[in-house]
Amino acid sequence: MRIYDIIDKKRRGLALTQQEIDFFVRGYTAGDIADYHMSALLMAICINGMTDEETAILTEKMASSGDMLDLSRFGDGSVDKHSTGGVGDKTTLVIAPIVASLGCTVCKLSGRGLGHTGGTLDKLESIPGCRIDHAPEEFMKIASLCGLSVCGAGANIAPADKKMYALRDVTATVSSIPLIVSSIMSKKLAGGAKSIVLDVKIGSGAFMKTLEDAKELANRMVSVGRLNGRRVSAVITNMDYPLGYCIGNSLEVAEAVSLLKGEKRDSGLYEVCVTLASEMVALSKSMSVSEARSLVEETVSNGNAYKKFLEWISLQGGDVSVFDDLDAFSGAKYQTTLLSPADGFIASADAEGMGISAMMLGAGRQSKDDHIDPTAGVIQLKRVGDRVEKGDPLAIFRSSSVPDHSHSHARWLQSLSFTEEQPPSLPLVYEIIR
Ligand code: URA
């Protein structure tokens, strides 16, 4: 087999066989296929696409290029969730204890934040003592004890994806749907869960900007997961503004804790979490979504989900006494309040710009090695649809390492628009693909 012939076949728009896909994934991961050959193949895939069957094979080959977690000891109850990334997205911290408190098992490999989006690992590390670097056996042991464990994806999870993603980034091939699907789903397959719920975000702060694109991505990920023997559903959710009130690591943990304690349910975060958790429970327990939803709402209101959260964080080494005083936990050295420059309704809020504003305080990284300030972030006091008068407080800005918040304030204001008329409200959940 020659890589030249595989490139030529895809250039002519033909479907590749399992053997051909296996050949180029193995060869590229091992360093036997050059970047220039792989770049040409990626561009041919980008232009001519791949069938669901080809994409499913590519996904499996990328997943098995490295370590695959074996969750067979948890039977059919293992369930995972993936978000395509957003601003203020602290759903994992809320959903994972909810579904674990209902008897499902969540063994989750998570990532760090980059650019305007946050990452679960950074949020967990803002809790004193909480570790996210467990060895595989310890990771499994925590999950066996409490039904829930989260740690960083090691270097050998889908190494083919790491190499291919780096090349896509510099060859204008990131936007190809089969390449995005295989990249995301290969890491999910390697994570080993039998059921997977995908939170596909659309809007100004998301990777997918239109409902049409998000639907195509969601449908293809569901098909590819199923072709690989997993139960999958996808929920398309709004990322036209940040999810919930807070952006920033300890602030988001505090918000998740409040929600699990039954407070602050009015921001849309609760509804998104309940929707995703219900899908996870329904898939992994093979029950109807309405039945699952009643269980999810009950486990939050009777306090079991919060108890599970405390058990989980303690097992990961975290000091849960900090949650007795959430203001002290998320407090920072410097705090400023941004006032409204205008009268009117907040018509829109560009989530990406707001994420960048929080990043400028130290809440996120511009490049992989940047240092994070766990206390940095923004608390929104006014959100899209709210009426404000000039001089009203819009948001509180916090940091412990950046004393001057003026650049963050300016970026935040640039992200807002004001109108005289009350703006129509946008859906929180657009569609569910099962
Ligand atoms: N996230 C991924 O992991 N891969 C992509 O290709 C796009 C988003």
Boltz pocket constraint, residues with backbone or C-beta under 6 A from the ligand:
constraints:
  - pocket:
      binder: B
      contacts: [[A, 84], [A, 165], [A, 174], [A, 179], [A, 180], [A, 181], [A, 183], [A, 184], [A, 207]]
      max_distance: 6.0
